């Protein structure tokens, strides 16, 4: 069994796989009578030519580290954004494509208040909150064609946390 160490997520490290969604240092615009900072256009959403944006709520069972990574998935026809509705971190696992299967996975842990947007066709782990409740708003493609591919590993990976 191979061990992966989950590192704190950064925009640069996650960029090959998608967008890290978090507040910028300063908002793009101040709105609502000067009481709200708008941090605009934080993710490259892509729903293909035959899809549309959908907003769903996911209620996922929390997991803990060490975590067994047995399967990864991807969505060839659209991006998928996960926005936590609590101030708890969650585990993010991604992998480059290796001729139709996931390559070497990378594991990250978000900071409270951060979300992610997986770009179209990016291998990623399942939604993995690390604390209850595992409530997320998800923006992804709604369409008539299938948009899910799964890959099950012959040998699972064990994901552990980074040492402080």
HELIX and SHEET records of a PDB file:
HELIX    1   1 UNK A   11  UNK A   14  1                                   4    
SHEET    1   A 6 UNK A  67  UNK A  74  0                                        
SHEET    2   A 6 UNK A 149  UNK A 161 -1                                        
SHEET    3   A 6 UNK A   2  UNK A   8  1                                        
SHEET    4   A 6 UNK A 101  UNK A 109  1                                        
SHEET    5   A 6 UNK A  90  UNK A  98 -1                                        
SHEET    6   A 6 UNK A 123  UNK A 124 -1                                        
SHEET    1   B 6 UNK A  67  UNK A  74  0                                        
SHEET    2   B 6 UNK A 149  UNK A 161 -1                                        
SHEET    3   B 6 UNK A   2  UNK A   8  1                                        
SHEET    4   B 6 UNK A 101  UNK A 109  1                                        
SHEET    5   B 6 UNK A  90  UNK A  98 -1                                        
SHEET    6   B 6 UNK A 128  UNK A 129 -1                                        
SHEET    1   C 5 UNK A  18  UNK A  21  0                                        
SHEET    2   C 5 UNK A 115  UNK A 118 -1                                        
SHEET    3   C 5 UNK A  80  UNK A  84 -1                                        
SHEET    4   C 5 UNK A 134  UNK A 143 -1                                        
SHEET    5   C 5 UNK A  51  UNK A  60 -1                                        
SHEET    1   D 2 UNK A  29  UNK A  31  0                                        
SHEET    2   D 2 UNK A  36  UNK A  38 -1                                        
END                                                                             
